[in-house]
Amino acid sequence: MFRDSVFSLITTVVRLATGVVLFVVLAHVWGPERFGVFMYPFTIAGILVKLVDYGFLLQVARDVGRRTSDAHATMSRALGAKLLLIVPAVAVAWGATLVMPGAKGYGLLLAFMMVDAIGTSFVQFLCIPLRALGCFDREARVASISNGVVFIAVVATALTGHGPLMAAAVMAGTRALCMFLPWNAYRRLLGTAPQPLFERQSLRTSLWVGLPFCVHATVATLILQMETLMVQRYLGAGSVGLYQAGMRILLGAVLVGDALNGVYLSTMARACHDSAELARLGQRMTRQLLMVGLFAFGGILAAGPLAVRLLFGGKYDALAALLPLFGLLTFIRYAGVSYGTILTLSDRQAVRVAAVCVVMVLGVLLNALLIPRFGLIGAVYASILGHVVLYGVYAVAIRKEVGGFLLDRRAGVRLCLACAIVLFLPLLPSVDPSVRIALGATLALASLVVGPTAAEWGRLPRPLRPLAPIAR
């Protein structure tokens, strides 16, 4: 599993490089105002493409992992549905252009962003068999090349003085060209090219079975992106740029969690009918994710302001005050990943759908209340409260499913450490920077000391192995 985790991490890093490092460069080159103009339609495209995604990334990965012999048939049914779903997604995008501000060219920007988003959706979809069948090295190769091409092309466009519109056009064009790579990898793995199935009964079944996954994925994306839309409404494009810069730090911090989730999803899918084994894997996954989440929380506390200055420049200094909250949100997201994954594998997707719908309504109310009063800090607070409620519901449902909260002694210690740090968050903006750095470094070190078991330390690189006795 360690080798698979490494390749999955490589895939996640290079895939999210276009969502983290690329946008860090764009934010640095353009400044908050122009970066906000770019990110506003990008956010809308990210929401609308969920109609094309239709939750297939999770649903199909689960089904292929359970029945590997039916991989091509499962993919063909979903591929036919995805191609048809492009039509309503584009129609809704066209309707959105009619109500978007026209002065900044948002309509054309959204068109390019939709091409990029749909291309990304199909690239990730065609890579599902590679992941589900354990070919993480092939997936890493495809992700590295395709995302590397997009990254280099868009960065070159921005550094040569071009603005958001040209960058969006280049991003869309290169993404469309890169779709050949996963198509070819799919053909080599399964022995046949991707073949969409448009038979009526098959389409009806795919759309009906996938509906809960679509609703969950769409609403979950709305929860994450809602703050951006409401910040645009109440505070303007400059604040969108600041907020999205903070989100790039958060997305970079959760890379390892996304990689671990991809590996565990494939492994757990094969054990989904063995509740004891599923609970054992879930407990180990939760412990490892809490360790990485606590380390990321401490790292953001310690190095956040310096990272903001280095990554984004002096125009983003106002972001430093938000970083402790983004660090807490990072830890919360790590803490809840395993619960959602197990609910899906246990065929409890309806619980996830109900939970995200409730949290979306709660998020709208919290953002409408907090952003006008507290500005960007209010947006982050709203996101934190929404995630706490969401994962709280997941945890209660999991307790009924497996008879516990998937927390061992080490995981409980890390939760207590995080709760203790939360008490200090209101004081951090006024304390000496050295205190904040020491606090964050201590938290990160503590996550490593109480995190891995001695056996897990033994599988790490040799320089880290002397710490194994501490982990016992």
C-alpha positions in Angstrom: 0.0 0.0 0.0 2.9 2.4 0.6 4.0 2.2 -3.0 0.5 2.8 -4.2 0.2 5.7 -1.8 3.4 7.3 -3.3 2.1 7.0 -6.9 -1.3 8.3 -5.8 0.3 11.2 -4.1 2.3 12.0 -7.3 -0.9 11.9 -9.3 -2.7 14.1 -6.8 0.2 16.6 -6.6 0.6 17.0 -10.4 -3.2 17.1 -10.9 -3.8 19.8 -8.3 -0.7 21.7 -9.5 -3.1 23.3 -12.0 -5.3 24.2 -9.0 -2.7 25.2 -6.5 0.7 26.1 -7.9 -0.6 27.4 -11.2 -3.0 29.8 -9.5 -0.4 30.8 -7.0 1.7 32.0 -10.0 -1.3 33.7 -11.6 -2.2 35.4 -8.3 1.4 36.7 -7.9 1.6 38.0 -11.4 -1.8 39.6 -11.7 -2.6 40.8 -8.2 -5.9 40.4 -6.3 -8.1 42.3 -8.7 -7.3 40.5 -11.9 -6.9 37.2 -10.2 -10.4 37.6 -8.8 -11.7 38.3 -12.3 -10.2 35.0 -13.4 -11.4 33.0 -10.4 -15.0 34.1 -10.4 -16.0 32.3 -13.7 -13.6 29.5 -12.9 -15.6 28.9 -9.7 -18.9 28.9 -11.6 -17.5 26.5 -14.2 -16.3 24.2 -11.3 -19.9 24.1 -10.0 -21.6 23.6 -13.4 -19.3 20.8 -14.5 -20.6 18.7 -11.6 -23.5 18.0 -13.8 -21.2 16.3 -16.3 -19.2 14.6 -13.5 -22.5 13.2 -12.1 -20.6 11.7 -9.2 -19.2 9.1 -11.6 -15.7 9.5 -10.2 -16.8 8.0 -6.9 -19.6 5.7 -8.0 -17.7 4.1 -11.0 -14.5 3.8 -9.0 -16.5 1.9 -6.3 -18.2 -0.4 -8.9 -15.0 -1.1 -10.9 -13.2 -1.9 -7.6 -15.9 -4.4 -6.7 -16.2 -6.1 -10.1 -12.9 -5.6 -12.0 -14.0 -8.0 -14.7 -16.9 -5.7 -15.7 -14.7 -2.6 -15.8 -15.2 -1.8 -19.5 -18.9 -2.3 -19.4 -19.3 -0.1 -16.4 -17.2 2.6 -17.9 -19.1 2.4 -21.2 -22.4 3.0 -19.6 -21.1 5.9 -17.6 -19.3 7.4 -20.6 -22.5 7.5 -22.7 -24.3 9.3 -19.9 -21.4 11.8 -19.4 -21.4 12.7 -23.1 -25.2 13.4 -23.0 -24.9 15.5 -19.8 -22.6 18.0 -21.6 -25.7 19.5 -23.3 -27.6 20.6 -20.2 -24.3 21.7 -18.5 -23.5 24.0 -21.5 -27.1 25.3 -21.6 -27.0 26.3 -17.9 -23.6 27.9 -18.5 -25.1 29.9 -21.3 -27.9 31.0 -19.0 -25.3 32.0 -16.4 -23.6 34.4 -18.9 -26.8 36.3 -19.2 -26.8 37.4 -15.5 -23.0 37.7 -15.1 -21.4 41.2 -15.2 -20.5 41.9 -18.8 -18.0 44.7 -18.3 -15.1 42.3 -17.3 -15.8 39.8 -20.2 -17.0 37.2 -17.8 -19.2 35.5 -20.5 -16.3 34.5 -22.8 -14.2 33.7 -19.7 -16.8 31.3 -18.6 -17.0 29.6 -22.0 -13.3 28.8 -21.9 -13.5 27.7 -18.3 -16.3 25.3 -19.2 -14.2 23.7 -21.9 -11.3 23.3 -19.5 -13.6 21.9 -16.7 -15.3 19.4 -19.0 -11.9 18.3 -20.4 -10.6 17.8 -16.9 -13.7 15.8 -16.0 -13.2 13.4 -18.9 -9.5 13.0 -18.2 -10.1 12.1 -14.6 -13.0 9.8 -15.6 -10.9 7.8 -18.1 -8.2 7.3 -15.4 -10.7 5.5 -13.1 -9.8 2.0 -14.3 -6.1 2.7 -13.8 -6.7 3.5 -10.1 -9.3 0.9 -9.5 -7.2 -1.9 -11.0 -4.1 -0.8 -9.0 -2.2 0.8 -11.9 -1.2 3.9 -9.9 2.1 4.2 -11.7 0.3 4.6 -15.1 -2.2 7.1 -13.7 0.7 9.1 -12.3 2.4 9.2 -15.7 -0.8 10.4 -17.4 -1.5 13.0 -14.8 2.1 14.3 -14.8 2.3 14.8 -18.6 -1.2 16.2 -19.1 -1.2 18.6 -16.2 2.5 19.5 -16.8 1.6 20.7 -20.3 -1.4 22.8 -19.1 0.8 24.3 -16.3 3.7 25.3 -18.6 1.4 26.7 -21.3 -0.7 28.9 -18.9 2.2 30.1 -16.8 4.1 31.1 -20.0 1.0 33.0 -21.1 0.7 35.0 -17.9 4.4 35.7 -17.6 4.5 37.1 -21.2 2.0 39.8 -20.1 -1.3 38.3 -21.2 -4.4 38.6 -19.0 -7.2 36.3 -17.8 -8.9 35.9 -21.2 -5.9 34.6 -23.0 -4.8 32.4 -20.1 -8.3 30.8 -20.0 -8.2 30.2 -23.8 -4.8 28.5 -23.6 -5.9 26.5 -20.6 -9.0 25.2 -22.5 -7.0 24.4 -25.6 -4.2 22.5 -24.0 -6.7 20.6 -21.7 -8.6 19.4 -24.8 -5.5 18.2 -26.5 -4.4 16.3 -23.4 -7.5 14.1 -23.4 -5.7 11.7 -25.8 -3.3 10.6 -23.0 -5.9 8.9 -20.7 -7.8 7.6 -23.7 -4.6 5.8 -24.9 -3.8 4.5 -21.3 -7.4 3.2 -21.1 -7.0 1.3 -24.4 -3.7 -0.2 -23.4 -5.0 -1.4 -20.0 -8.4 -2.8 -21.0 -7.5 -3.9 -24.6 -10.1 -1.7 -26.2 -10.8 2.0 -26.7 -13.4 3.8 -24.6 -16.8 3.1 -26.2 -19.8 5.1 -25.0 -23.0 3.2 -24.7 -26.2 5.1 -25.6 -28.8 2.3 -25.2 -31.9 3.8 -23.5 -32.2 1.4 -20.7 -28.5 1.6 -19.9 -28.6 5.4 -19.8 -31.7 5.4 -17.6 -30.0 3.0 -15.1 -26.8 4.9 -15.1 -28.5 8.2 -14.5 -30.8 6.8 -11.8 -28.1 5.0 -9.9 -25.8 7.9 -10.2 -28.3 10.5 -9.1 -27.4 10.4 -5.3 -23.7 10.7 -6.2 -24.4 13.6 -8.5 -26.5 15.5 -5.9 -23.8 14.9 -3.3 -20.9 16.0 -5.5 -22.8 19.1 -6.7 -23.9 20.2 -3.3 -20.5 19.5 -1.8 -18.9 21.7 -4.4 -21.5 24.4 -3.8 -20.6 24.3 -0.1 -16.9 24.8 -0.9 -17.5 27.4 -3.6 -20.4 29.3 -2.0 -18.2 31.6 -0.1 -16.5 32.7 -3.3 -19.8 33.6 -4.9 -21.0 35.5 -1.8 -17.7 37.2 -1.3 -18.0 38.5 -4.9 -21.5 39.7 -4.2 -20.7 41.5 -0.9 -17.0 42.4 -1.2 -16.0 42.4 -4.9 -13.3 40.9 -7.1 -10.4 42.0 -5.0 -11.6 40.1 -2.0 -12.3 37.1 -4.2 -8.7 37.1 -5.1 -7.6 37.2 -1.5 -10.0 34.4 -0.5 -9.1 32.2 -3.4 -5.4 32.7 -2.6 -6.2 31.2 0.8 -8.1 28.4 -0.8 -5.0 27.6 -2.9 -3.0 27.1 0.4 -5.8 24.9 1.8 -5.9 22.8 -1.4 -2.2 22.3 -1.3 -2.4 21.3 2.3 -5.0 18.5 1.7 -3.0 16.9 -1.2 -1.9 14.0 1.0 -5.4 13.4 2.1 -6.7 13.1 -1.4 -3.9 10.7 -2.3 -4.6 8.5 0.8 -8.3 8.5 0.0 -7.7 7.3 -3.5 -5.6 4.4 -2.3 -8.0 3.4 0.6 -11.0 3.7 -1.7 -9.7 0.9 -4.0 -8.7 -1.2 -1.0 -11.9 -0.8 0.9 -14.1 -1.4 -2.1 -12.7 -5.0 -2.2 -13.6 -5.4 1.5 -16.9 -3.6 1.5 -18.8 -6.8 2.4 -16.7 -7.5 5.4 -17.8 -5.1 8.1 -14.9 -6.0 10.5 -12.2 -5.5 7.9 -13.9 -2.3 6.7 -13.9 -0.9 10.2 -10.2 -1.9 10.7 -9.2 -0.1 7.5 -11.3 2.9 8.4 -9.7 3.2 11.8 -6.2 3.1 10.3 -7.2 5.5 7.6 -8.7 8.0 10.2 -5.6 7.8 12.3 -3.2 8.5 9.4 -5.4 11.3 8.1 -5.6 13.0 11.5 -1.8 12.8 11.7 -1.3 14.5 8.4 -4.0 17.0 9.1 -2.5 18.0 12.4 0.9 18.3 10.8 -0.6 20.6 8.1 -2.4 22.7 10.7 0.9 23.2 12.6 2.7 24.0 9.4 0.2 26.7 8.4 0.4 28.2 11.8 4.2 28.3 11.8 5.0 29.3 8.2 1.7 30.7 6.9 2.5 34.5 6.8 6.0 33.9 5.4 4.5 31.6 2.8 1.9 34.2 1.8 4.7 36.8 1.2 6.8 34.4 -0.7 4.1 32.9 -2.8 1.8 35.8 -3.5 3.7 39.0 -2.7 3.0 42.0 -0.6 -0.4 42.7 -2.1 -1.8 39.7 -0.2 -0.5 40.6 3.3 -4.1 40.9 4.5 -4.4 37.1 3.9 -2.1 36.4 6.8 -4.8 37.1 9.4 -7.0 34.3 7.9 -4.3 31.6 7.9 -4.9 30.2 11.4 -8.6 29.6 10.4 -7.6 28.1 7.1 -5.3 25.8 9.0 -8.1 24.7 11.3 -10.3 24.1 8.2 -7.6 21.9 6.7 -7.5 19.8 9.9 -11.3 19.4 9.9 -11.3 18.3 6.3 -8.7 15.7 7.0 -10.7 14.5 10.0 -13.8 13.8 8.0 -12.6 12.1 4.8 -12.7 8.5 6.0 -16.2 8.8 7.3 -17.6 9.9 4.0 -15.7 7.2 2.1 -17.0 4.4 4.3 -20.6 5.7 4.1 -20.3 5.5 0.3 -18.8 2.0 0.4 -21.5 0.9 2.8 -24.2 2.0 0.4 -25.2 4.9 2.7 -24.9 7.6 0.0 -28.4 8.9 0.9 -27.0 9.9 4.3 -24.3 12.0 2.6 -26.8 13.6 0.2 -29.1 14.6 3.1 -26.2 15.9 5.2 -24.7 18.1 2.4 -28.1 19.5 1.5 -28.7 20.6 5.1 -25.2 22.0 5.3 -25.6 23.9 2.1 -28.7 25.7 3.4 -26.9 26.4 6.7 -23.9 27.7 4.7 -26.1 30.2 2.8 -27.5 31.5 6.0 -24.2 31.7 7.7 -22.4 33.5 4.8 -25.3 36.0 4.4 -25.0 36.7 8.1 -21.2 36.7 8.7 -19.7 38.1 5.5 -21.4 41.5 5.6 -20.4 41.8 9.3 -17.0 40.3 9.5 -15.7 40.3 5.9 -13.5 37.5 4.7 -13.1 36.2 8.2 -16.8 35.6 8.3 -16.6 33.5 5.1 -14.0 31.2 6.7 -15.9 30.9 9.9 -19.0 29.9 7.9 -17.0 27.2 6.1 -15.6 25.9 9.4 -19.0 25.6 11.0 -20.5 23.9 7.9 -17.8 21.3 7.8 -18.1 20.6 11.5 -21.8 19.9 11.1 -21.3 17.8 8.0 -18.6 15.6 9.5 -20.5 15.3 12.7 -23.5 13.8 10.9 -21.1 11.5 9.1 -19.5 10.3 12.3 -22.9 9.6 14.0 -24.0 7.6 11.0 -20.7 5.6 11.0 -21.1 4.8 14.7 -24.4 3.2 13.9 -22.8 1.4 10.9 -19.6 -0.1 12.5 -20.3 0.4 16.2 -17.7 3.2 16.8 -16.2 6.5 15.7 -13.1 4.9 14.1 -10.8 6.6 16.7 -8.0 4.8 18.5 -6.0 6.2 21.3 -3.5 8.0 19.0 -6.3 9.6 17.0 -8.0 10.8 20.2 -4.8 12.4 21.4 -4.5 14.3 18.1 -8.1 15.5 18.4 -7.4 16.8 21.9 -4.3 18.7 20.6 -6.3 20.3 17.9 -9.0 21.4 20.3 -6.5 22.9 22.6 -5.0 25.0 19.8 -8.5 26.2 18.8 -8.6 28.0 22.2 -5.6 30.0 21.2 -6.7 31.1 17.7 -8.3 34.4 18.8 -5.1 35.4 20.4 -2.7 34.6 17.5 -3.1 37.9 15.5 -1.9 39.9 18.5 1.0 37.7 19.8 4.6 37.9 18.8 5.3 36.0 15.5 7.9 33.8 17.3 5.1 32.5 19.6 3.0 31.5 16.7 5.9 29.8 14.9 6.8 27.9 18.1 3.2 26.8 18.6 2.8 25.6 15.0 6.2 23.8 15.0 5.3 22.1 18.3 1.9 21.0 16.9 3.5 19.6 13.7 6.2 17.7 15.7 3.6 16.3 18.1 1.6 14.9 15.2 4.6 12.9 14.1 5.5 11.7 17.5 2.0 10.4 18.4 0.9 9.6 14.9 2.5 6.5 13.2 2.9 3.2 14.9 6.3 1.7 15.3 5.6 -0.7 12.4 4.7 2.3 10.2 7.9 4.1 11.2 9.8 1.0 10.2 8.5 1.4 6.6 9.6 5.1 6.4 13.0 6.3 5.1 15.9 5.2 7.3 16.7 8.7 8.7 13.3 8.8 10.4 13.4 5.4 11.9 15.1 6.4 15.2 11.8 8.0 16.3 10.1 4.6 16.2 10.6 3.9 19.9 8.7 7.1 20.7 5.7 5.9 18.7 5.3 2.7 20.7 
